Amino acid sequence: MTVLVGESAIFNCGVDGIPTPSIDWYRQDAQMPKDRAERIVGGLKIRDARPEDEGLYFCQSSNELGSVRASASLSVHCKPL
C-alpha cells in the first residue's frame, strides 16, 4: 500500500473461524507508530503517516486450532509540490 505523508493507511484483515480467532498486529523490525496506530473493526489504521512508518506489517489470527499470518507493505511518499 502506498499513501502520502499525512494520510491514513488502513490495513484490512478479514478472518472467520470457530472458535472465533483473535487478531494481533505486528510490525517487522520496528514498533508500531505510537499514538497513531489503532485497531479498527476488521483491520488496523495508521493516522498521519510518516516516512518512518514504512515497512512490513503483519496480521496474525489465532484460535485453539492454530494460527495464520498475512503481511502487507507500507510505503509513504512525500506530497507533490
C-alpha positions in Angstrom: 0.0 0.0 0.0 1.2 3.5 -0.8 0.0 6.7 1.0 1.1 10.3 1.0 2.6 11.9 4.1 -0.2 12.9 6.5 -2.8 10.5 5.1 -4.1 7.4 6.9 -3.1 3.9 6.0 -5.8 1.2 6.6 -4.9 -2.4 6.5 -7.7 -5.0 6.4 -7.6 -8.4 8.0 -10.7 -10.4 7.5 -10.8 -13.7 9.4 -13.5 -16.1 10.3 -13.5 -19.3 12.3 -14.9 -21.5 15.1 -13.9 -20.8 17.7 -13.7 -17.1 16.9 -10.0 -16.2 16.3 -8.2 -13.4 17.9 -6.3 -10.9 15.8 -2.9 -9.4 16.6 -0.9 -6.8 14.6 2.9 -6.7 14.4 5.5 -4.6 12.5 8.7 -6.2 11.2 11.9 -4.9 12.8 10.1 -1.9 14.5 7.5 -0.8 16.9 4.0 0.3 15.9 3.7 4.1 15.5 2.9 5.3 19.0 -0.4 7.2 19.4 -1.2 6.9 15.7 -1.8 3.1 15.2 -5.3 1.9 16.2 -7.2 -1.3 15.8 -10.4 -0.8 13.9 -13.1 -3.3 13.0 -11.5 -5.7 10.6 -8.2 -4.0 10.4 -5.5 -1.5 11.5 -5.4 2.2 10.9 -2.3 4.3 11.0 -3.1 8.0 11.1 -0.9 10.8 9.9 1.5 8.5 8.0 5.2 9.4 8.1 8.2 8.1 6.2 9.4 6.2 9.3 6.2 4.2 9.2 7.3 2.4 6.1 7.8 -1.3 6.4 6.1 -4.7 6.6 3.1 -5.1 8.8 1.6 -8.5 9.9 -1.9 -9.6 10.9 -1.9 -12.8 12.8 -5.1 -14.7 13.5 -5.2 -17.4 16.1 -7.6 -19.8 17.9 -7.3 -23.2 19.6 -6.9 -24.9 16.2 -3.9 -22.9 15.0 -2.8 -19.6 13.6 -2.3 -17.9 10.2 -0.4 -14.8 9.3 -0.7 -12.3 6.4 1.6 -9.4 5.6 1.4 -6.1 3.8 3.9 -3.5 2.9 3.5 0.3 3.6 5.3 3.0 1.5 4.9 6.6 2.5 5.6 9.2 -0.2 6.0 13.0 0.0 3.2 15.2 -1.2 3.8 16.6 -4.7 4.8 20.3 -4.8 
